[in-house]
Amino acid sequence: MRENALQVVVSRDGSIFLAGNNNIRGGKVDVRELPDILRSMLLAEVERRVYLQADTRAAYADVKPALSAIREAGISNVSLMVQNNNQWTRLATLIALHNETISFRTYLFFAEVTKFLVAAIVGTLFLLVAASRRRRHDAKLAPAKQQRRTDLSAIVLVVSVACFLSDFLLNALDHGAGVDPAPLLGMIGILLLFGSIAFALLGRGVGRLTILLANVSIILWLTTIILVSLYIDALAPIIQVVVHPR
């Protein structure tokens, strides 16, 4: 955060304060006057972003007017400041302030948080279909070597699904400072997807197409989230959650 950034603070009792450094004077303000005050503070050297910090005991009904006043001032670049960097805390903050101006970003953040859970579910469903077809069509199996490659691709996909599910569960159970307890699990799962695709392409027989579709579907899902995250600022008003130092 820049030194001269605009900061709006909502206290426990709903009082609103302006905070800042350098040429910005802070103090208690009336929410009805906040838009005009903010507009007057938007000098050339001031970052055109407002950092909105709310007391953890403040009611949502007290925070929403402050956010509306910031929007009324013509500032769409807003950062909601929280003290816990856990991804579930940040998601809860966005959902709590859900309205028409941030709904798309809220949905994206939810997708980012649950992306590996969705990948695990999709992979599991396709694996169940492949296993079912394998049992029903034993007579149509490809030559042993090629069928083994297809079966191996399914096994690699199972391990990939296990990595995705473990990553999601470990992060969901992490209530600390938000540090990823297993940062490599997701990456290992993605690499295993490409390994599964390679074995499926080299193999033949029952289940091959299903395994390929599973891998491609998961990769497209994860790629879509990454691309939308990169270009979200061009698709929806800018709002994000940043960590406020304790």
Protein Blocks (a to p, Z undefined) as FASTA:
>chain_A
ZZklccddddfkopacdddehjbccddddfklmmmmmmmmmcfklccbddddddfkbcfk
lmmmmmmmmmmnopabdcdddfbfcfklmmmmmmmmgcfklmmmmmmmmmmmmmmmmmmm
mmmmmmmmmmmmmmmmmmmpccfklmmmmmmmmmmmmmmmmmmmmmmmmmmmpccnopaf
blmlmmmmmmmmmmmmmmmmmmgcehklmmmmmmmmmmmmmmmmmmmmmmmmmmpccddd
ddddZZ
